[in-house]
Amino acid sequence: MTVPLLNLDEQNQKLEAALIEAFLKVLRSNRFILGEEVERFERFCSDVAGAEYGIGVGSGTDALIVALMALEIGPGDEVLCPSFTFFATAGSIVRVGAKPVFVDACPVCFNLNVSDARRKVTERTKAIIPVHLFGQSCDLNSVNALAKDHNLKVIEDCAQAIGAKNYSSSVGGMAEFGTFSFFPSKTLRGFGEGGMIVTSDSDLAHQARIIRNHGMDPKYYHYRMGGNFRIDALQAALLRTKGDYLDEYIEKRQSNAEYYQVELQKIPGIELANPNHCSCTEETLAEKDQPAITLPIAYEKYVHTWNQFTLRVHGGKRDLLKQWLVAHEIGCEVYYPVPMHLQPVFNELGPERANCPVSEILASECLSIPIYPELSQQQQALVIFAIAGFIQSLK
Ligand SMILES: *Cc1c(COP(=O)(O)O)cnc(C)c1O
């Protein structure tokens, strides 16, 4: 690939000396489970999220499961979550024995449509897991208003959005829990698996910490269910080292996104998404006279961290563009081809799961192109040139 979707090599090479130093420190401390390095990284993440406490866990998926367990969500409970998300959001709800109820998406910002969530509340609804997809906050103020009206717990799934802001508030710190992932494709890219829970509620933090460690409190006494959900001290030390560069990574992603927006808009048939069409809190708007491609936007008052730069390719041409880019040695990926309400594993959830029409449209139109921080302007120019060639080929 001339332009890969993701380049891990360059970022880690630049930090090699510092990473080796962090590794040796843990190696020589012989403290591999929890301890100081984990606590340092927990403080870093709770600071980024503007929350009081951080609890390091094994992955973003574990973070969701532990948060649900700490909130006592289980059999008989319903949890609202977007249909247009990565599987882990919905899978973790099923793994604690509760039922996911799928909420449709906004065609502009890709996040959950809060009006649809409101329609799907029942007397069994106990919680909602909004996702800040692709690095941009969802309309969390509306989610929190809905939660207040129906006494729901809120877990922000921030796996793709570390450092993102909703007005002046950081994501993860505005609800009962925020959960993060350090999977190598996320914005703070780990060295294997890693996750984090943040909260500002001292009791919830205490519960999450106990659950992470087999439900033990005190040692070898188990008053509640838990498991081994711990992050490795080595992983925490390496991630803390990389954490110093988080702001820089985000700034580079933002300038890459801006460059795409400016340059791609110059091509006839490509337009920026219309922020007035954001239907997060309204009925879905019919879109007429669609261009060939719609570009993603960042809301002015939010801080978008651009974990992904996701095009909507209209007119049934998405797979053609994907083939075209691959043929031109440009990495790209469909996040996500099948919305959760159509996943076979959730068949047994019943017919009400089926009503997410915008999610189905997005699943057929979305294509993410390279946006990683180390992407050069020369490489971006190749991507833009290839997309221009594709638009030309449609004529
Ligand atoms: C990646 C991701 C997760 C899961 O994180 P892991 O660390 O891979 O377990 C959860 N939710 C969303 C939205 C994600 O993108």
PDBQT file of the ligand as one rigid body, heavy atoms in Angstrom, charges set to zero:
ROOT
HETATM    1  C1  LIG A 401     -12.898  -0.553  19.841  1.00  0.00    +0.000 C 
HETATM    2  C2  LIG A 401     -14.219  -0.322  20.429  1.00  0.00    +0.000 A 
HETATM    3  C3  LIG A 401     -14.641  -0.987  21.590  1.00  0.00    +0.000 A 
HETATM    4  C4  LIG A 401     -13.873  -2.127  22.207  1.00  0.00    +0.000 C 
HETATM    5  O1  LIG A 401     -12.599  -1.860  22.573  1.00  0.00    +0.000 OA
HETATM    6  P1  LIG A 401     -11.531  -3.067  22.727  1.00  0.00    +0.000 P 
HETATM    7  O2  LIG A 401     -10.405  -2.441  23.458  1.00  0.00    +0.000 OA
HETATM    8  O3  LIG A 401     -11.166  -3.508  21.356  1.00  0.00    +0.000 OA
HETATM    9  O4  LIG A 401     -12.190  -4.146  23.507  1.00  0.00    +0.000 OA
HETATM   10  C5  LIG A 401     -15.861  -0.645  22.128  1.00  0.00    +0.000 A 
HETATM   11  N1  LIG A 401     -16.648   0.282  21.561  1.00  0.00    +0.000 NA
HETATM   12  C6  LIG A 401     -16.285   0.926  20.433  1.00  0.00    +0.000 A 
HETATM   13  C7  LIG A 401     -17.199   1.975  19.870  1.00  0.00    +0.000 C 
HETATM   14  C8  LIG A 401     -15.075   0.635  19.822  1.00  0.00    +0.000 A 
HETATM   15  O5  LIG A 401     -14.730   1.280  18.697  1.00  0.00    +0.000 OA
ENDROOT
TORSDOF 0
